[in-house]
Amino acid sequence: MIAELDAIKRLLWEDWDPIGVNGFGPDDQYDSYAFRIFAMLNDGKGANEIAEYLRWAAIEKMGLGAAGDCTAIAQRVIEIHERQP
């Protein structure tokens, strides 16, 4: 369970990073989003819901004009989740 959450945090930090702070800011920048995604997975949410949440986070919460391709990141989140025992 902790390994899954850590993997999601790392994915968001290294590969999602919509505001481009990897290498400049604190590496816990997206932890609150990782916690929410972890809860969504445990509630049975799928890739579409997670991608929509990431889009919402980037556009509405962070104030960005676009969110990029959240579908690929969401699918990788699902893969992380499915690898857990």
C-alpha positions in Angstrom: 0.0 0.0 0.0 2.8 2.5 0.9 4.8 1.3 -2.1 1.8 2.0 -4.4 1.3 5.5 -3.0 5.1 6.2 -3.3 5.0 5.0 -6.9 2.1 7.3 -7.7 3.9 10.3 -6.0 7.0 9.6 -8.1 5.0 9.3 -11.3 3.3 12.6 -10.8 6.6 14.3 -9.9 8.7 12.8 -12.6 6.3 12.4 -15.5 3.2 14.5 -15.0 4.7 17.8 -13.5 2.3 20.2 -15.2 3.9 23.3 -13.7 7.4 22.2 -14.5 8.9 22.3 -11.0 10.8 19.0 -11.1 14.4 19.8 -10.3 13.5 23.3 -8.9 10.8 22.8 -6.2 10.2 20.5 -3.3 9.6 16.9 -4.5 6.3 16.8 -2.5 4.7 19.3 -4.7 2.0 16.9 -6.0 1.6 14.7 -3.0 -1.9 15.9 -2.2 -3.0 14.9 -5.8 -1.3 11.5 -5.3 -3.3 10.9 -2.0 -6.6 11.7 -3.8 -5.7 9.4 -6.7 -4.8 6.6 -4.3 -8.2 7.1 -2.7 -9.9 7.1 -6.1 -8.2 3.8 -6.9 -9.4 2.2 -3.7 -12.9 3.4 -4.5 -12.7 1.5 -7.8 -12.3 4.5 -10.1 -10.7 3.9 -13.5 -8.3 5.6 -15.9 -11.0 7.9 -17.3 -11.9 9.3 -13.9 -8.3 9.7 -12.9 -7.4 11.5 -16.2 -10.3 13.8 -15.6 -9.2 14.5 -12.1 -5.6 15.3 -13.3 -7.1 17.6 -16.0 -9.2 19.4 -13.4 -6.2 19.7 -11.1 -4.0 21.3 -13.8 -6.6 23.6 -15.2 -8.8 24.6 -12.3 -6.6 24.1 -9.2 -3.3 25.2 -10.7 -4.8 27.7 -13.1 -3.0 26.4 -16.2 -4.6 27.0 -19.6 -4.2 23.3 -20.7 -3.5 20.0 -19.0 -1.6 18.0 -21.6 -2.2 14.3 -22.1 -3.5 13.1 -18.7 -4.8 9.9 -20.2 -1.3 8.3 -20.5 -0.5 9.2 -16.9 -3.8 7.9 -15.7 -3.2 4.6 -17.5 0.2 4.3 -15.8 -1.5 4.9 -12.4 -3.8 2.0 -13.2 -0.8 -0.1 -14.1 0.8 0.7 -10.8 -2.4 -0.2 -9.0 -2.8 -3.5 -10.8 0.8 -4.6 -9.9 0.1 -4.4 -6.2 -0.6 -7.7 -4.4 
